[in-house]
Amino acid sequence: MKSLDKLRQQPNTYKRAGKTLIKFLPALFLPLLFTFNAIGQKLVINSYGFKIAAEDTVALGKLVRYEAFVYNGLFDRNIPDSLPVVINLYKSKSQFLKVRDSLNVSVTTTGFYHARTRQCYVYKGSDFQNVIVHEASHLFMHYHKYYAAPKWINEGLSEFFEGLYLDDRGRVYIDPQKGRLLQVRNYVNNNEVDLADYLNFQKDAGWTLKNEVDFKYNVAYAMVYYIIKTNPQFIKLILAALDQGNTSYDSLAKQYGSFEYFENRFKLYYRNFR
Ligand SMILES: [Zn+2]
Protein backbone atom coordinates (compact mmCIF):
# COMPACT_ATOMS: atom_id res chain seq x y z
CA MET A 1 0.00 0.00 0.00
CA LYS A 2 1.05 3.53 -0.50
CA SER A 3 1.27 6.22 2.07
CA LEU A 4 -1.26 8.98 1.96
CA ASP A 5 0.72 12.10 1.61
CA LYS A 6 2.64 13.20 -1.32
CA LEU A 7 6.19 13.54 -0.29
CA ARG A 8 6.76 12.05 -3.59
CA GLN A 9 9.30 12.42 -6.28
CA GLN A 10 8.05 13.55 -9.60
CA PRO A 11 6.55 10.74 -11.60
CA ASN A 12 9.13 8.84 -13.49
CA THR A 13 9.16 9.10 -17.20
CA TYR A 14 11.17 7.14 -19.68
CA LYS A 15 13.23 10.06 -20.77
CA ARG A 16 14.60 11.15 -17.51
CA ALA A 17 17.74 13.11 -17.83
CA GLY A 18 19.41 15.79 -15.84
CA LYS A 19 21.94 16.46 -13.21
CA THR A 20 19.71 15.98 -10.22
CA LEU A 21 19.41 12.33 -10.96
CA ILE A 22 21.53 10.14 -8.80
CA LYS A 23 22.20 6.96 -10.62
CA PHE A 24 23.41 4.05 -8.71
CA LEU A 25 23.16 0.36 -9.06
CA PRO A 26 24.07 -1.40 -5.88
CA ALA A 27 26.39 -4.33 -6.25
CA LEU A 28 23.50 -6.66 -5.63
CA PHE A 29 21.69 -5.44 -8.66
CA LEU A 30 24.56 -4.90 -11.01
CA PRO A 31 24.69 -8.32 -12.63
CA LEU A 32 21.00 -8.15 -13.22
CA LEU A 33 21.14 -5.26 -15.54
CA PHE A 34 22.58 -7.32 -18.30
CA THR A 35 20.50 -10.40 -18.01
CA PHE A 36 17.09 -9.51 -16.74
CA ASN A 37 15.61 -9.51 -20.20
CA ALA A 38 16.00 -13.26 -20.23
CA ILE A 39 13.28 -13.49 -17.60
CA GLY A 40 9.82 -13.60 -19.01
CA GLN A 41 7.69 -12.53 -16.10
CA LYS A 42 4.32 -11.85 -17.60
CA LEU A 43 2.62 -8.60 -16.80
CA VAL A 44 -1.11 -8.40 -17.34
CA ILE A 45 -2.60 -4.93 -17.17
CA ASN A 46 -6.37 -4.76 -17.08
CA SER A 47 -7.14 -1.15 -17.86
CA TYR A 48 -10.56 0.17 -16.88
CA GLY A 49 -12.02 3.21 -18.56
CA PHE A 50 -9.16 3.72 -20.98
CA LYS A 51 -6.75 1.91 -23.23
CA ILE A 52 -3.21 1.76 -21.95
CA ALA A 53 -0.55 3.01 -24.34
CA ALA A 54 1.59 0.30 -25.89
CA GLU A 55 4.80 1.98 -24.74
CA ASP A 56 3.53 2.06 -21.15
CA THR A 57 2.93 -1.68 -21.29
CA VAL A 58 6.39 -2.33 -22.69
CA ALA A 59 8.11 -0.11 -20.13
CA LEU A 60 6.17 -1.52 -17.20
CA GLY A 61 6.86 -5.03 -18.41
CA LYS A 62 10.57 -4.29 -18.31
CA LEU A 63 10.47 -2.75 -14.85
CA VAL A 64 8.41 -5.56 -13.37
CA ARG A 65 10.60 -8.22 -14.96
CA TYR A 66 13.62 -6.53 -13.48
CA GLU A 67 11.94 -6.40 -10.11
CA ALA A 68 11.00 -10.09 -10.34
CA PHE A 69 14.58 -10.90 -11.15
CA VAL A 70 15.92 -9.01 -8.13
CA TYR A 71 13.44 -10.82 -5.91
CA ASN A 72 14.43 -14.17 -7.37
CA GLY A 73 17.99 -13.31 -6.41
CA LEU A 74 17.02 -12.16 -2.93
CA PHE A 75 15.22 -15.39 -2.19
CA ASP A 76 17.21 -17.84 -4.32
CA ARG A 77 14.03 -19.01 -5.88
CA ASN A 78 12.48 -18.26 -9.21
CA ILE A 79 9.01 -16.95 -9.67
CA PRO A 80 7.69 -19.06 -12.54
CA ASP A 81 7.34 -17.13 -15.75
CA SER A 82 3.86 -18.54 -16.01
CA LEU A 83 2.75 -16.63 -12.92
CA PRO A 84 1.33 -13.42 -14.27
CA VAL A 85 1.62 -10.17 -12.41
CA VAL A 86 -1.90 -8.82 -12.68
CA ILE A 87 -2.48 -5.10 -12.40
CA ASN A 88 -5.96 -3.62 -12.44
CA LEU A 89 -5.57 -0.04 -13.50
CA TYR A 90 -8.42 2.45 -13.15
CA LYS A 91 -8.79 5.72 -14.93
CA SER A 92 -11.56 6.87 -12.65
CA LYS A 93 -10.69 7.59 -9.04
CA SER A 94 -14.21 6.81 -7.88
CA GLN A 95 -14.15 3.45 -9.61
CA PHE A 96 -10.82 2.69 -7.97
CA LEU A 97 -12.19 3.65 -4.57
CA LYS A 98 -15.28 1.53 -5.13
CA VAL A 99 -13.13 -1.52 -5.88
CA ARG A 100 -10.94 -0.68 -2.89
CA ASP A 101 -13.96 -0.59 -0.58
CA SER A 102 -15.42 -3.77 -2.03
CA LEU A 103 -12.19 -5.55 -1.13
CA ASN A 104 -12.28 -4.10 2.38
CA VAL A 105 -9.10 -2.11 1.94
CA SER A 106 -8.91 1.28 3.56
CA VAL A 107 -6.78 4.40 3.49
CA THR A 108 -4.94 4.20 0.21
CA THR A 109 -5.96 6.50 -2.60
CA THR A 110 -3.32 5.37 -5.07
CA GLY A 111 -2.95 1.62 -5.05
CA PHE A 112 -2.76 -1.62 -3.12
CA TYR A 113 -1.88 -5.26 -3.41
CA HIS A 114 -4.59 -7.64 -2.29
CA ALA A 115 -3.42 -10.81 -0.60
CA ARG A 116 -6.54 -12.83 -1.35
CA THR A 117 -6.90 -12.05 -5.05
CA ARG A 118 -3.12 -11.80 -5.39
CA GLN A 119 -3.58 -8.89 -7.75
CA CYS A 120 -2.64 -5.22 -7.67
CA TYR A 121 -5.17 -2.38 -7.92
CA VAL A 122 -3.94 1.00 -9.00
CA TYR A 123 -5.47 4.37 -9.73
CA LYS A 124 -4.04 5.87 -12.89
CA GLY A 125 -2.75 9.04 -11.30
CA SER A 126 0.28 10.92 -12.55
CA ASP A 127 2.69 8.49 -10.88
CA PHE A 128 0.85 5.26 -11.64
CA GLN A 129 3.98 3.58 -12.98
CA ASN A 130 5.77 4.05 -9.67
CA VAL A 131 2.72 2.81 -7.81
CA ILE A 132 2.56 -0.30 -10.00
CA VAL A 133 6.18 -1.16 -9.30
CA HIS A 134 5.55 -0.55 -5.60
CA GLU A 135 2.54 -2.84 -5.45
CA ALA A 136 4.18 -5.51 -7.58
CA SER A 137 6.91 -5.61 -4.95
CA HIS A 138 4.31 -6.68 -2.38
CA LEU A 139 3.12 -9.35 -4.79
CA PHE A 140 6.64 -10.74 -5.11
CA MET A 141 7.12 -10.65 -1.35
CA HIS A 142 3.88 -12.58 -1.00
CA TYR A 143 4.87 -15.09 -3.64
CA HIS A 144 8.11 -15.69 -1.77
CA LYS A 145 6.11 -16.12 1.42
CA TYR A 146 7.46 -12.95 2.93
CA TYR A 147 4.25 -10.99 2.81
CA ALA A 148 4.08 -11.16 6.59
CA ALA A 149 7.57 -9.71 6.85
CA PRO A 150 7.81 -6.72 9.18
CA LYS A 151 6.33 -3.60 7.69
CA TRP A 152 9.57 -1.65 7.63
CA ILE A 153 11.25 -4.06 5.24
CA ASN A 154 8.14 -4.89 3.21
CA GLU A 155 7.22 -1.24 2.65
CA GLY A 156 10.85 -0.15 2.58
CA LEU A 157 11.63 -2.47 -0.31
CA SER A 158 8.45 -1.46 -2.12
CA GLU A 159 9.40 2.19 -1.77
CA PHE A 160 12.88 1.35 -2.95
CA PHE A 161 11.66 -0.39 -6.09
CA GLU A 162 9.24 2.41 -6.68
CA GLY A 163 12.28 4.39 -7.77
CA LEU A 164 12.95 2.05 -10.69
CA TYR A 165 12.78 3.74 -14.04
CA LEU A 166 14.04 3.30 -17.56
CA ASP A 167 16.29 5.80 -19.21
CA ASP A 168 15.81 6.75 -22.84
CA ARG A 169 17.82 3.73 -23.92
CA GLY A 170 15.61 1.41 -21.94
CA ARG A 171 18.12 0.77 -19.18
CA VAL A 172 16.88 0.28 -15.65
CA TYR A 173 17.97 2.66 -12.92
CA ILE A 174 17.01 3.47 -9.41
CA ASP A 175 16.06 7.02 -8.60
CA PRO A 176 16.19 7.67 -4.86
CA GLN A 177 13.16 9.25 -3.26
CA LYS A 178 15.05 12.24 -2.02
CA GLY A 179 12.10 13.91 -0.37
CA ARG A 180 11.69 11.01 2.00
CA LEU A 181 15.40 10.84 2.79
CA LEU A 182 15.60 14.57 3.49
CA GLN A 183 12.70 14.21 5.88
CA VAL A 184 14.64 11.51 7.69
CA ARG A 185 17.60 13.86 7.94
CA ASN A 186 15.28 16.27 9.74
CA TYR A 187 13.99 13.58 12.07
CA VAL A 188 17.53 12.55 12.92
CA ASN A 189 18.68 16.08 13.56
CA ASN A 190 15.62 16.75 15.69
CA ASN A 191 16.29 13.57 17.68
CA GLU A 192 12.96 12.14 16.63
CA VAL A 193 14.30 8.76 15.56
CA ASP A 194 14.64 5.89 17.99
CA LEU A 195 14.95 2.87 15.76
CA ALA A 196 14.52 0.27 18.48
CA ASP A 197 11.30 1.97 19.50
CA TYR A 198 10.25 2.28 15.87
CA LEU A 199 10.72 -1.45 15.30
CA ASN A 200 8.80 -2.29 18.45
CA PHE A 201 5.73 -0.69 17.02
CA GLN A 202 5.74 -2.33 13.64
CA LYS A 203 2.36 -3.88 14.09
CA ASP A 204 0.77 -0.73 15.38
CA ALA A 205 -1.80 1.34 13.65
CA GLY A 206 0.69 4.08 12.88
CA TRP A 207 1.00 2.77 9.37
CA THR A 208 -2.52 3.88 8.63
CA LEU A 209 -2.77 6.94 10.84
CA LYS A 210 -2.65 10.15 8.94
CA ASN A 211 -0.28 11.90 11.31
CA GLU A 212 2.15 8.99 11.56
CA VAL A 213 2.09 7.34 8.19
CA ASP A 214 4.73 9.53 6.59
CA PHE A 215 7.13 9.01 9.44
CA LYS A 216 6.62 5.26 9.19
CA TYR A 217 7.18 5.08 5.44
CA ASN A 218 10.05 7.55 5.44
CA VAL A 219 12.00 5.68 8.10
CA ALA A 220 11.23 2.30 6.51
CA TYR A 221 12.48 3.52 3.17
CA ALA A 222 15.52 5.19 4.72
CA MET A 223 16.50 1.98 6.52
CA VAL A 224 16.25 -0.13 3.36
CA TYR A 225 17.97 2.56 1.31
CA TYR A 226 20.82 2.82 3.80
CA ILE A 227 21.32 -0.94 3.89
CA ILE A 228 21.28 -1.30 0.11
CA LYS A 229 23.57 1.70 -0.35
CA THR A 230 26.17 0.50 2.11
CA ASN A 231 25.83 -3.31 2.36
CA PRO A 232 23.39 -4.53 -0.28
CA GLN A 233 24.08 -8.18 0.51
CA PHE A 234 22.67 -7.60 4.01
CA ILE A 235 19.13 -7.32 2.69
CA LYS A 236 19.15 -10.96 1.72
CA LEU A 237 20.68 -12.01 5.03
CA ILE A 238 18.24 -9.91 7.06
CA LEU A 239 15.29 -11.39 5.19
CA ALA A 240 16.64 -14.86 5.85
CA ALA A 241 17.09 -14.08 9.55
CA LEU A 242 13.55 -12.75 9.75
CA ASP A 243 12.30 -15.88 8.04
CA GLN A 244 13.99 -17.95 10.71
CA GLY A 245 11.85 -16.22 13.29
CA ASN A 246 14.28 -13.57 14.48
CA THR A 247 12.96 -10.14 15.37
CA SER A 248 13.87 -7.15 13.23
CA TYR A 249 16.07 -5.94 16.07
CA ASP A 250 18.01 -9.20 16.25
CA SER A 251 18.17 -9.62 12.47
CA LEU A 252 19.80 -6.22 12.14
CA ALA A 253 22.04 -6.77 15.15
CA LYS A 254 23.26 -10.01 13.64
CA GLN A 255 24.50 -8.28 10.48
CA TYR A 256 25.90 -5.17 12.05
CA GLY A 257 27.45 -6.66 15.17
CA SER A 258 24.98 -4.83 17.36
CA PHE A 259 21.76 -2.95 16.89
CA GLU A 260 23.29 0.15 18.43
CA TYR A 261 26.01 0.08 15.80
CA PHE A 262 23.41 -0.11 13.05
CA GLU A 263 21.42 2.76 14.54
CA ASN A 264 24.51 4.92 15.00
CA ARG A 265 25.66 4.36 11.44
CA PHE A 266 22.16 5.00 10.15
CA LYS A 267 21.98 8.33 11.96
CA LEU A 268 25.45 9.32 10.91
CA TYR A 269 24.53 8.61 7.30
CA TYR A 270 21.45 10.81 7.37
CA ARG A 271 22.62 13.58 9.66
CA ASN A 272 24.20 15.49 6.79
CA PHE A 273 22.33 13.87 3.95
CA ARG A 274 21.81 16.04 0.95
ZN1 LIG B 1 3.14 -0.71 0.14
Residues whose N, C-alpha, C, O or C-beta is under 5 A from the ligand:
A	BS01	ZN	M1 K2 E155 S158
